[in-house]
């Protein structure tokens, strides 16, 4: 049996989670899926929540399965999840209710209240974060406004990867990459923005010292060591925000990598050495999140394959189960550039009858109404690609050397038609890989933590050795330029 080191990546997404085992042979990382499980939010009388205790049990099942298979070869464990959501704990470390799901509507009206206490310009200058209704700043403000007993009794705020790490080890930390998604972190001072926290009436006591990706939390607590059979492995903080981990695995050797993390959300941006906090970046709504190695993920967050996922869910529930692999062929059979949507229109935020919402949007803007699944899918794909092109046009002004390649990573990079549409709309080469960017980036940070590799650049070379890159060259540029004119009349930047 090989004695290669094993690193476990716990990767939670909004729809599912998994435990991955990364086997490192010195030249490449081979990923093995140990456990995959559903992530199903709960609608309770007070709103939508994450069933975090069920997820924790699924994680433990995965750790035990990995321990049974790999034993003492397991070196460490890293945890990543989506950003902004959190748990509140009392002074004895007890969770004060299930964490809310970011799509819960309790944040309605909170941006307006925040603006009364600190202007949007002040908040952006002190945090560098794009205004999104679900940001932690607005979730916590909703707790303040409702006089939440949980917040009043909280001694600790732990973002979801930090909460899971605490349950595994007994150690509480607030990891920097996921904290930076909150819109309460100051990228200039590299600390919490305590002035903003106090102006909003948030309790200062729950914001603690921050830790960086690669910090060691420690071993599993004794009870879990016994339950899982994993005695020697340590838990390491990694890029706890899944996009931080995904971008760490972008297989670029460029000084300024350009990336599109493609999944439920589409995050398109540049990896920079320092934040951009200008009047123009504020007006353009670009965000500055912290990545692995102190890098800044300068990006724009837009609605992504959520539109496709919700359409599929609706069709499935109404007797038309269209596999993801059939969607591109259906779209290719239909007329090009028939109708467009604004992927970021508020109508698409909440779950529901997504095909009908798309039809409603098209009707309101006097466009042909897509009726068949193929027409709806093509409308989504083309609209996403043209939205990418809008953002790219602004994005490249923030670097002196415009990138020549866009790297698409994450589950969405398997969608070849969308990749080609992105290349066509932007007019630039697209390289797609790796699908498992978040898992790879999670493991790269663990390799950095234990000194197995010496730099992020070295880790990205490992990704090149461990993946197959597919390249998409731009095509049919004249037709896409004409489509862009129609799209720009419909959707402003």
C-alpha positions as CSV (number, residue, x, y, z in Angstrom):
1,X,0.0,0.0,0.0
2,X,1.2,3.5,-0.8
3,X,2.4,5.5,2.1
4,X,1.6,8.9,0.5
5,X,0.3,11.5,2.9
6,X,-3.5,12.1,3.0
7,X,-5.1,15.4,3.7
8,X,-8.9,15.6,4.3
9,X,-10.9,18.5,2.8
10,X,-14.3,19.1,4.3
11,X,-16.1,21.2,1.7
12,X,-19.7,22.4,2.3
13,X,-21.8,24.1,-0.4
14,X,-25.3,25.5,-0.3
15,X,-26.7,22.3,-1.8
16,X,-24.4,19.5,-0.7
17,X,-21.2,18.7,1.2
18,X,-18.5,16.2,1.0
19,X,-15.4,14.9,2.6
20,X,-12.5,14.5,0.2
21,X,-9.2,12.7,0.7
22,X,-6.3,14.3,-1.1
23,X,-3.4,11.9,-1.7
24,X,-0.1,13.7,-2.2
25,X,2.8,11.8,-3.9
26,X,5.2,14.7,-4.1
27,X,4.2,15.7,-7.6
28,X,0.5,15.7,-7.8
29,X,-2.7,15.5,-5.7
30,X,-5.2,12.8,-6.3
31,X,-8.7,13.5,-4.9
32,X,-10.9,10.7,-3.5
33,X,-14.5,11.3,-2.5
34,X,-15.0,9.7,0.9
35,X,-18.5,10.9,1.7
36,X,-21.1,13.1,0.0
37,X,-24.3,14.3,1.6
38,X,-27.2,16.7,1.0
39,X,-27.4,20.1,2.6
40,X,-31.1,20.8,3.0
41,X,-32.0,24.1,4.7
42,X,-34.9,24.0,7.2
43,X,-37.8,26.4,7.2
44,X,-38.8,26.9,10.8
45,X,-41.5,29.3,12.2
46,X,-38.9,32.1,12.5
47,X,-37.3,31.7,9.1
48,X,-34.8,29.7,7.1
49,X,-31.9,28.0,8.8
50,X,-29.0,25.6,8.1
51,X,-29.3,22.2,9.7
52,X,-25.8,22.5,11.0
53,X,-26.0,19.6,13.5
54,X,-27.0,17.2,10.7
55,X,-24.1,18.5,8.6
56,X,-21.7,18.0,11.5
57,X,-22.8,14.4,11.8
58,X,-22.3,13.8,8.1
59,X,-18.8,15.3,8.5
60,X,-18.0,12.9,11.3
61,X,-19.2,10.0,9.3
62,X,-16.9,11.1,6.5
63,X,-13.9,11.5,8.9
64,X,-14.6,8.0,10.4
65,X,-14.8,6.5,6.9
66,X,-11.5,8.1,6.0
67,X,-9.9,7.0,9.2
68,X,-11.0,3.4,8.5
69,X,-9.5,3.5,5.0
70,X,-6.3,5.6,5.5
71,X,-5.5,5.4,9.2
72,X,-2.4,7.3,10.4
73,X,-1.6,8.5,6.9
74,X,-4.1,11.3,7.4
75,X,-2.0,14.4,8.3
76,X,-4.6,17.1,8.7
77,X,-8.2,18.3,8.1
78,X,-9.4,21.6,6.6
79,X,-12.9,23.0,6.5
80,X,-14.4,25.4,4.0
81,X,-18.0,26.6,3.5
82,X,-19.8,29.5,1.9
83,X,-19.4,32.9,3.4
84,X,-21.4,35.4,5.5
85,X,-23.4,32.9,7.7
86,X,-22.5,32.4,11.3
87,X,-23.4,30.8,14.7
88,X,-23.7,32.6,18.0
89,X,-22.4,30.9,21.1
90,X,-22.8,31.7,24.8
91,X,-20.0,31.9,27.4
92,X,-20.0,28.1,27.8
93,X,-19.7,27.5,24.1
94,X,-23.3,26.5,23.5
95,X,-24.8,27.3,20.1
96,X,-27.7,29.8,20.5
97,X,-30.0,28.5,17.8
98,X,-29.5,27.1,14.4
99,X,-27.6,29.5,12.1
100,X,-29.8,31.4,9.7
101,X,-29.6,30.8,5.9
102,X,-28.3,33.8,4.0
103,X,-31.4,33.8,1.8
104,X,-33.7,34.3,4.7
105,X,-35.7,37.5,4.4
106,X,-35.0,39.0,7.8
107,X,-32.4,41.4,6.2
108,X,-35.2,43.2,4.3
109,X,-34.9,46.9,5.1
110,X,-31.5,46.5,6.9
111,X,-29.4,48.2,4.2
112,X,-31.5,51.3,4.6
113,X,-31.1,51.3,8.4
114,X,-27.3,50.8,8.0
115,X,-27.2,53.7,5.7
116,X,-28.8,55.9,8.4
117,X,-25.9,55.1,10.7
118,X,-23.0,55.1,8.2
119,X,-23.2,56.0,4.6
120,X,-22.6,53.5,1.9
121,X,-19.4,55.3,0.9
122,X,-18.1,55.1,4.5
123,X,-19.0,51.5,4.8
124,X,-17.3,50.7,1.5
125,X,-14.2,52.7,2.3
126,X,-13.9,50.9,5.6
127,X,-14.6,47.4,4.3
128,X,-14.2,47.3,0.5
129,X,-17.1,44.9,0.2
130,X,-19.9,44.8,-2.4
131,X,-23.3,45.5,-1.0
132,X,-25.4,42.3,-1.0
133,X,-28.6,41.9,1.0
134,X,-27.3,38.8,2.7
135,X,-24.0,40.2,4.0
136,X,-23.2,39.5,7.7
137,X,-23.5,43.2,8.5
138,X,-27.2,43.2,7.6
139,X,-27.9,39.8,9.2
140,X,-26.4,41.1,12.5
141,X,-28.2,44.4,12.2
142,X,-31.5,42.4,11.8
143,X,-30.6,40.7,15.1
144,X,-30.0,44.1,16.8
145,X,-33.3,45.5,15.4
146,X,-35.3,42.5,16.6
147,X,-33.6,42.5,20.0
148,X,-32.5,38.9,19.4
149,X,-32.0,37.1,22.7
150,X,-29.3,35.0,20.9
151,X,-27.3,38.1,20.1
152,X,-27.9,39.7,23.6
153,X,-26.5,36.5,25.2
154,X,-23.7,35.8,22.7
155,X,-20.1,35.8,23.7
156,X,-18.7,34.5,20.4
157,X,-19.5,34.8,16.7
158,X,-18.2,31.9,14.7
159,X,-18.5,31.7,10.9
160,X,-19.6,28.3,9.8
161,X,-16.1,26.8,9.1
162,X,-15.0,28.3,12.5
163,X,-18.0,26.7,14.2
164,X,-17.3,23.3,12.8
165,X,-13.7,23.6,13.7
166,X,-14.6,24.5,17.2
167,X,-16.9,21.4,17.5
168,X,-14.0,19.2,16.2
169,X,-11.3,20.6,18.4
170,X,-12.7,22.8,21.2
171,X,-10.7,25.8,19.8
172,X,-12.5,29.0,18.8
173,X,-11.1,31.2,16.0
174,X,-12.3,33.7,13.5
175,X,-10.5,32.9,10.2
176,X,-9.6,36.0,8.1
177,X,-10.9,34.9,4.6
178,X,-14.4,34.1,5.7
179,X,-14.5,37.1,8.2
180,X,-13.7,39.4,5.2
181,X,-17.0,38.5,3.6
182,X,-18.9,40.0,6.5
183,X,-18.6,43.7,5.4
184,X,-17.3,44.3,8.9
185,X,-13.6,43.7,8.2
186,X,-11.2,46.5,7.3
187,X,-8.7,45.3,4.6
188,X,-6.5,48.4,5.2
189,X,-5.9,47.8,9.0
190,X,-6.2,43.9,8.6
191,X,-8.6,43.8,11.5
192,X,-12.3,44.2,12.4
193,X,-13.7,47.6,11.6
194,X,-14.6,48.3,15.3
195,X,-15.7,51.9,14.6
196,X,-18.3,50.7,12.1
197,X,-19.3,47.8,14.5
198,X,-20.0,50.3,17.2
199,X,-21.8,52.8,15.0
200,X,-24.2,50.0,14.0
201,X,-24.8,49.0,17.6
202,X,-23.3,45.6,17.2
203,X,-21.7,44.0,20.3
204,X,-17.9,44.5,20.1
205,X,-17.3,41.6,22.4
206,X,-18.1,39.0,19.8
207,X,-15.4,40.2,17.4
208,X,-12.1,38.6,18.4
209,X,-8.5,38.3,17.1
210,X,-8.3,36.9,13.6
211,X,-6.3,34.0,12.4
212,X,-4.9,33.4,8.9
213,X,-5.3,30.4,6.6
214,X,-2.8,27.7,7.6
215,X,-3.0,28.1,11.4
216,X,-3.2,24.9,13.4
217,X,-6.3,24.5,15.6
218,X,-5.1,21.2,17.1
219,X,-6.2,17.5,17.2
220,X,-9.7,16.3,17.3
221,X,-11.1,16.4,20.9
222,X,-10.7,13.2,22.8
223,X,-14.3,12.1,22.4
224,X,-14.2,12.5,18.6
225,X,-10.8,10.7,18.4
226,X,-12.5,7.7,20.0
227,X,-15.6,7.9,17.9
228,X,-13.7,8.3,14.6
229,X,-10.6,6.4,15.2
230,X,-8.5,9.4,14.1
231,X,-5.9,10.1,16.8
232,X,-3.0,11.9,15.2
233,X,-4.4,14.2,12.6
234,X,-4.6,18.0,13.3
235,X,-7.3,20.4,12.2
236,X,-5.9,23.4,10.2
237,X,-7.7,26.6,9.3
238,X,-7.6,27.0,5.5
239,X,-9.3,29.6,3.2
240,X,-12.5,29.0,5.2
241,X,-14.5,30.8,2.6
242,X,-14.9,28.3,-0.3
243,X,-14.1,31.0,-2.9
244,X,-10.8,31.7,-1.1
245,X,-10.0,28.0,-1.4
246,X,-11.2,27.8,-5.0
247,X,-9.1,30.8,-6.1
248,X,-6.0,29.4,-4.3
249,X,-6.3,26.5,-6.8
250,X,-6.5,28.6,-10.0
251,X,-3.8,27.1,-12.1
252,X,-2.3,30.3,-13.3
253,X,1.3,31.4,-13.3
254,X,0.4,35.0,-14.1
255,X,1.3,37.7,-11.7
256,X,-2.4,38.8,-11.7
257,X,-4.6,35.7,-12.2
258,X,-8.1,36.3,-13.6
259,X,-10.7,33.9,-12.4
260,X,-14.3,33.0,-12.6
261,X,-15.5,30.7,-9.8
262,X,-18.5,29.1,-11.4
263,X,-21.2,27.5,-9.2
264,X,-24.5,28.6,-7.6
265,X,-22.9,32.1,-7.6
266,X,-20.5,33.4,-10.3
267,X,-17.6,35.3,-8.9
268,X,-15.4,36.9,-11.5
269,X,-12.3,38.8,-10.6
270,X,-8.5,39.3,-10.2
271,X,-6.1,38.2,-7.5
272,X,-4.3,41.3,-6.3
273,X,-1.7,42.1,-3.7
274,X,-3.6,45.0,-2.1
275,X,-7.3,46.1,-1.9
276,X,-8.8,48.7,-4.3
277,X,-10.9,51.2,-2.3
278,X,-11.6,54.0,-4.8
279,X,-14.6,56.0,-5.7
280,X,-14.7,54.1,-9.0
281,X,-14.5,50.6,-7.4
282,X,-17.3,51.7,-5.1
283,X,-19.5,52.8,-8.0
284,X,-18.6,49.6,-9.9
285,X,-19.5,47.5,-6.8
286,X,-16.4,45.5,-6.8
287,X,-15.5,43.6,-3.6
288,X,-12.2,43.0,-1.8
289,X,-12.1,39.7,0.0
290,X,-9.0,38.2,1.6
291,X,-7.5,35.1,0.1
292,X,-4.8,32.6,1.0
293,X,-1.3,34.0,1.5
294,X,-2.7,37.5,2.2
295,X,-3.8,38.0,-1.4
296,X,-6.9,40.0,-2.2
297,X,-9.7,38.6,-4.3
298,X,-11.0,41.7,-6.2
299,X,-14.2,40.5,-7.7
300,X,-17.8,41.0,-8.4
301,X,-20.4,38.5,-7.1
302,X,-23.3,37.8,-9.5
303,X,-26.0,35.3,-9.7
304,X,-24.7,32.1,-11.4
305,X,-26.0,28.6,-12.0
306,X,-28.6,29.1,-9.3
307,X,-30.9,30.0,-12.2
308,X,-30.2,26.7,-13.9
309,X,-30.5,24.8,-10.6
310,X,-33.8,26.3,-9.7
311,X,-35.2,25.7,-13.2
312,X,-34.2,22.1,-13.0
313,X,-35.8,21.8,-9.5
314,X,-39.0,23.2,-10.9
315,X,-39.1,21.0,-13.9
316,X,-38.2,17.9,-11.9
317,X,-41.0,18.6,-9.4
318,X,-43.4,18.8,-12.3
319,X,-42.5,15.5,-14.0
320,X,-39.8,16.7,-16.4
321,X,-36.5,15.6,-15.0
322,X,-33.8,17.1,-17.3
323,X,-30.3,15.9,-16.4
324,X,-27.6,18.6,-16.4
325,X,-25.9,16.8,-19.2
326,X,-29.0,17.3,-21.5
327,X,-29.2,21.0,-20.9
328,X,-26.5,22.2,-23.3
329,X,-27.9,20.1,-26.3
330,X,-31.4,21.5,-25.7
331,X,-30.0,25.0,-25.6
332,X,-27.9,24.5,-28.8
333,X,-31.1,23.4,-30.7
334,X,-32.8,26.8,-30.1
335,X,-32.4,30.2,-31.7
336,X,-29.5,32.3,-30.5
337,X,-29.9,35.7,-28.8
338,X,-33.7,35.5,-28.7
339,X,-34.2,37.1,-25.3
340,X,-32.0,38.0,-22.3
341,X,-32.4,38.5,-18.5
342,X,-30.5,40.4,-15.9
343,X,-29.2,37.6,-13.8
344,X,-29.0,39.9,-10.8
345,X,-32.6,41.2,-10.9
346,X,-34.2,40.9,-7.5
347,X,-37.0,38.7,-9.0
348,X,-34.5,35.8,-9.2
349,X,-33.2,36.0,-5.6
350,X,-35.7,33.7,-3.9
351,X,-36.4,30.0,-4.7
352,X,-39.6,29.3,-6.6
353,X,-41.0,28.9,-10.1
354,X,-37.8,30.1,-11.9
355,X,-39.0,29.4,-15.5
356,X,-42.0,31.6,-14.8
357,X,-39.9,34.3,-13.3
358,X,-37.7,34.3,-16.4
359,X,-40.8,34.6,-18.6
360,X,-42.1,37.4,-16.5
361,X,-38.9,39.3,-16.9
362,X,-38.8,38.9,-20.7
363,X,-42.5,39.9,-21.0
364,X,-41.9,43.1,-18.9
365,X,-39.0,44.1,-21.2
366,X,-41.0,43.4,-24.4
367,X,-38.9,40.5,-25.5
368,X,-39.9,37.1,-27.0
369,X,-41.0,34.9,-24.1
370,X,-39.0,31.7,-23.8
371,X,-41.4,28.8,-23.5
372,X,-39.5,25.5,-24.0
373,X,-36.7,24.3,-21.6
374,X,-34.2,24.8,-24.3
375,X,-35.1,28.4,-24.9
376,X,-35.0,29.1,-21.2
377,X,-31.7,27.4,-20.7
378,X,-30.2,29.3,-23.7
379,X,-31.5,32.6,-22.3
380,X,-29.8,31.9,-19.0
381,X,-26.5,30.9,-20.6
382,X,-26.3,33.8,-23.0
383,X,-27.3,36.3,-20.3
384,X,-24.7,35.0,-17.9
385,X,-21.9,35.1,-20.6
386,X,-22.9,38.7,-21.5
387,X,-23.0,39.7,-17.9
388,X,-19.4,38.3,-17.5
389,X,-18.4,40.4,-20.5
390,X,-19.8,43.6,-18.9
391,X,-17.9,43.0,-15.7
392,X,-14.7,42.0,-17.5
393,X,-14.7,45.3,-19.4
394,X,-14.6,47.2,-16.1
395,X,-12.4,44.7,-14.3
396,X,-9.3,45.0,-16.5
397,X,-9.0,48.7,-15.8
398,X,-7.9,47.8,-12.3
399,X,-4.7,46.2,-13.4
400,X,-1.8,47.6,-15.5
401,X,-1.4,44.3,-17.3
402,X,-4.7,43.0,-18.6
403,X,-4.9,39.2,-18.3
404,X,-4.9,37.2,-21.5
405,X,-6.7,34.2,-20.1
406,X,-9.8,33.8,-17.9
407,X,-9.6,30.7,-15.6
408,X,-13.0,29.2,-14.9
409,X,-12.9,26.9,-11.9
410,X,-15.5,25.0,-9.8
411,X,-18.4,22.8,-10.7
412,X,-19.6,25.1,-13.4
413,X,-16.4,24.7,-15.4
414,X,-17.8,21.3,-16.5
415,X,-20.4,23.3,-18.6
416,X,-18.7,23.4,-21.9
417,X,-21.4,25.5,-23.7
418,X,-21.3,28.2,-21.0
419,X,-17.5,28.2,-21.1
420,X,-17.6,28.7,-24.9
421,X,-20.2,31.4,-24.5
422,X,-18.0,33.2,-22.0
423,X,-15.0,33.1,-24.3
424,X,-17.2,34.4,-27.2
425,X,-18.8,37.2,-25.2
426,X,-15.6,38.4,-23.5
427,X,-13.4,37.8,-26.6
428,X,-10.7,36.1,-24.6
429,X,-9.2,32.6,-24.1
430,X,-10.9,30.6,-21.4
431,X,-9.3,27.7,-19.6
432,X,-11.5,25.5,-17.6
433,X,-10.2,23.5,-14.6
434,X,-10.2,22.2,-12.0
435,X,-13.7,21.1,-11.2
436,X,-12.7,20.4,-7.7
437,X,-11.0,23.8,-7.2
438,X,-12.3,24.3,-3.7
439,X,-11.1,20.8,-2.6
440,X,-7.7,21.4,-4.2
441,X,-7.3,24.8,-2.7
442,X,-8.3,23.5,0.7
443,X,-5.6,20.8,0.5
444,X,-3.0,23.3,-0.9
445,X,-3.3,25.4,2.2
446,X,-2.8,22.3,4.4
447,X,0.3,21.5,2.4
448,X,1.5,25.1,3.0
449,X,0.7,24.8,6.7
450,X,2.8,21.7,7.3
451,X,5.7,23.0,5.1
452,X,5.3,20.4,2.4
453,X,5.2,23.2,-0.2
454,X,6.7,26.6,0.2
455,X,4.4,28.9,-1.7
456,X,1.1,29.4,-3.4
457,X,2.8,29.5,-6.8
458,X,4.4,26.1,-6.1
459,X,1.0,24.8,-5.1
460,X,-0.6,26.0,-8.4
461,X,2.0,24.1,-10.3
462,X,0.8,21.0,-8.4
463,X,-2.7,21.7,-9.7
464,X,-1.4,21.8,-13.3
465,X,0.1,18.4,-12.7
466,X,-3.1,17.1,-11.1
467,X,-5.7,18.3,-13.6
468,X,-6.6,18.3,-17.3
469,X,-7.1,21.8,-18.6
470,X,-9.6,22.4,-21.4
471,X,-9.2,25.6,-23.5
472,X,-11.9,27.5,-25.3
473,X,-11.0,30.1,-27.9
474,X,-13.3,33.0,-28.7
475,X,-15.5,32.4,-31.8
476,X,-18.3,34.2,-33.6
477,X,-17.2,37.5,-32.2
478,X,-19.3,39.8,-34.5
479,X,-22.5,38.1,-33.6
480,X,-21.7,38.3,-29.9
481,X,-20.8,42.0,-30.2
482,X,-24.2,42.7,-31.7
483,X,-25.9,40.7,-28.9
484,X,-23.9,42.7,-26.4
485,X,-25.4,45.9,-27.7
486,X,-28.9,44.5,-27.1
487,X,-27.9,43.3,-23.6
488,X,-26.4,46.6,-22.6
489,X,-29.7,48.4,-23.4
490,X,-31.5,46.0,-21.1
491,X,-28.9,45.5,-18.3
492,X,-26.8,48.4,-17.0
493,X,-23.5,47.7,-15.3
